Amino acid sequence: MGLLALARATEPHCPKCKGKPIADQHELTENEIGNLSGHAAQLVRTKRGLSYECGICSAIYSYRHGFSTFICYG
């Protein structure tokens, strides 16, 4: 599988974990975003899209059009 195929997946995938896992990824709710530190919550809200958290490494990232972009750690 080429790098572009790995980067452009059909499901949210962690951009920080080796192998870009799709397991243990969940969409952040508004309540979960509110429980983040002020700076982290602000970063997540500025992305204005769906934000996910990796259950493996706690990375928070946005996912759009097949690409996952790291935001911060939760």
N, C-alpha and C positions, 0 to 999 in steps of 0.2 A: 504494500500500500504506500503510495507516495505521500510526501509531506502535505501537499494541498488537500488530499483526500482526508488525511488525519485532522487537519485544521478546520475543514468545512464538514462538519458532521450534521446529521439530521436531528440529533438530540443534544441537550445541554451537556457539556463535558468540562471537567476541570482543566483550566489552562496551566495550572501549576504542578499537578501530579504527573509522575512518569506514566506514560501510556494513555493519557487523557481519558480517565475513566468516566463512564456515564452512570455507573451504579452509585448509590448514596448521594445523589444530587437532589436538592429540593429548592423549590421557588420560595423566596422570602416573602412572608406576609407583612403587612403594614405594622402589625404588632411586633414582629421580630426586628424589623428595621428600626422601630422606636426604641428597642432595647439595646441597640448598638451604641457605641460611644458617639458623642455629638459629631465629631469629625467624620467617622465612618458612615453614620447615617446620612450626613450631608453629601458625601461622595456617592452613595447609592442613589439618593434622590435626584442628583444632577444627571444621572444616566437616563432617567425617564423611560426606562424599558423594563423588561423582566429581569430581575436579579435573582441569582441562585447562590446557594452556599454548598460547598463540598463537605460531605460528612466525613471525609478522610482527613483532609488537612485544614479545614475551616476557611479556605479561600472563598471570598465573595467575588462574584463576577457577573457581568452582563452577558446575555446571549441574544444575538440577532442575526438573522440571515445565515445561519450555519456557523457563525464564528463566536467564540467565547473570549471575552476581554477581562483580564484581571482588574479588580477595583481595589480591594484591600483584604486584610485578614480579619475575621470576625472574632 
